[in-house]
């Protein structure tokens, strides 16, 4: 892969009429070279997740964007369905201010991609994309732990805390963000479950729907939200902040702008303990809310996370408000 500076010089201008592309790539634009797409993504302040660290979902969404660009005959950001993408992280770490080189190349049934901080070093992120094929059975019914109708949870959601400037949950952001809030259902049959309503249960979804193209939801917001919400589900089991090691997503169809969604994450298992090495696993997805209140699965996700003690301490210091932070740790069986 070319160095970030080399790609930047080879591209003239961005795509100013495309909000998501401008958010991701700024003025770098996209270099189209046959079956390959290249660009540069600058991890500036508007891409923050953990304090001082870019949100992993930003990089994931950038790969999905360039993979979609390879399917130029489609007017929307996804497809053909089911659209599946697997990510692996854990090479060179990234900090706010870094400029990363991104490259995505078409394969027989999809694409492969990588994001590199330093040439010759392991990638910050690598990905494999698959278009089409047989839809997993999970798309056939409401996932375990969710109610048959969304109104079953009305008035039964406990708030979780938020960061100030996080791309997904920031409550004091000056840059565009998703404006998401997270909740724990007060129901006994949904342990270690976290949900985020979009355009339902009192949420207007306006900030989330801004990240769209051709009237369809772009991959970026849903990938980033799922990465964070399944991480929250894992936290409820592990009582640890963590970084994404692996993540897998399957999308079953296009999602129209304004279509109400219930996005959810659920902790699955933990290995290790806070005194040594902690790994935890979580899954989740998104369900469209039908006019009758029923739920239709439109996306599924799973992830593996590495617990990081410094991030757990950051959560205790930086999440707001303090009373919700205490409650979140109590739900996870730990103290602040």
SULRANOR-V948552 format. One record per helix or strand. SS is the DSSP state (~ for helix, > for strand). FROM is the first residue (numbers start at 1). LEN is the number of residues. If there is no record, write none. Layout:
<<SS	FROM	LEN> <SS	FROM	LEN>>
This chain:
<<~	4	7> <~	19	7> <>	31	3> <>	36	7> <~	45	3> <>	48	1> <>	54	1> <~	56	14> <>	83	7> <>	99	8> <>	110	7> <>	125	7> <~	137	4> <>	149	1> <~	150	4> <>	157	3> <>	162	1> <>	183	3> <>	193	6> <~	206	4> <>	212	2> <>	216	2> <~	219	20> <>	242	10> <>	256	1> <>	261	11> <>	279	11> <>	294	14> <~	309	10> <>	320	1> <~	322	10>>
